[in-house]
Amino acid sequence: MRKKTIACLLAPLVSAGLLAVSFPARSRPVLGIEFSLSRDDLWRVVHRVCIPASKISLPFPCTKVVQLDDGVAGYAILPVGPGHILTVPTQRITGIESREVFSPAQPNYWQAAWEQRARLDDDFSRKLDRSDIALALNSAYGRSQDQLHIHTACVKSNVKAALAATRVGPNWSRMTTSLGGSSYWVRWAPGADLSALNPFEMLPQDLRRSRAAMARQTLVVVGGWDRNHAPGFFILNDQAGARDDGHGEKLLDFECAR
């Protein structure tokens, strides 16, 4: 998540006294309020505001809070502007490198994020095709918040076109077309939704075994159709390096241009 986005989200909460935010020496005004951002602010919004408010069925600024029977694992849905929705665990999970993402006891955060696509239809007052929708999770080096969050938004039109022109199968292959200045790996996963898929588990095993390697990964899931017009998903993977911060969010278009 980019700092400007989270700043605009948090400012009204600070002004209303709903969220205590530290004020380090370096700060900047947002909506007339002087404060600066910490990498825990997203977690504070969900943990200190959305979850308590959900107990009286008013989970603002989240639109939904779902918790499992254990009262710990679950997720919150947090819109951060038209065309941009976050799915955030209600449990403290730092990011893609956290071992919890492989636990079968966790909710399917990717499916929860995919289910938010109907809100994008409302935001843009038109029915979007599945191939217009993407989910993105940034690497530890490409994020500004240290709480796992999956972005739901439209995919950039040039990315959509590049994927439609790509011959892709069930195994990882390197794309010949650069996306957002990065060289992505891609594979195809059939299915109308993600209820039976876990993109984390689709990463190569050598990456999944290493927390350090996982911290460098970014995942982007884009809806699509195969050559027989059966539904499925393009699973995209890139990793942070010397010239790439693993910021899969850059493939998203929050304006949803046609």
Number of C-alpha atoms within 10 A of each C-alpha: 21 11 15 10 12 17 19 14 19 22 21 16 16 15 13 8 10 13 17 13 18 12 13 10 8 9 13 14 11 16 11 9 13 13 20 19 21 16 13 14 22 23 23 17 21 26 17 14 18 25 23 15 17 17 10 8 13 15 20 19 19 23 15 18 25 18 16 13 8 7 10 14 17 20 26 27 26 25 21 19 14 15 21 23 25 25 26 26 27 24 20 16 19 19 22 26 21 15 15 15 21 14 8 9 11 16 17 18 22 24 17 21 25 24 13 20 25 12 17 22 14 13 15 14 9 10 12 16 12 19 21 23 24 28 28 27 26 31 26 25 17 23 23 19 22 19 23 27 30 27 27 33 30 28 27 22 17 12 19 19 11 14 20 16 10 12 13 18 14 12 11 18 15 15 19 11 15 12 17 16 11 19 17 23 18 25 20 23 24 18 16 15 17 21 13 10 16 16 19 15 11 15 17 10 9 9 15 19 11 12 13 13 14 23 22 23 28 26 27 28 26 28 25 26 18 17 9 6 8 11 17 20 24 25 23 25 23 23 25 21 11 5 8 15 20 25 26 28 27 17 23 26 20 18 15 20 11 7
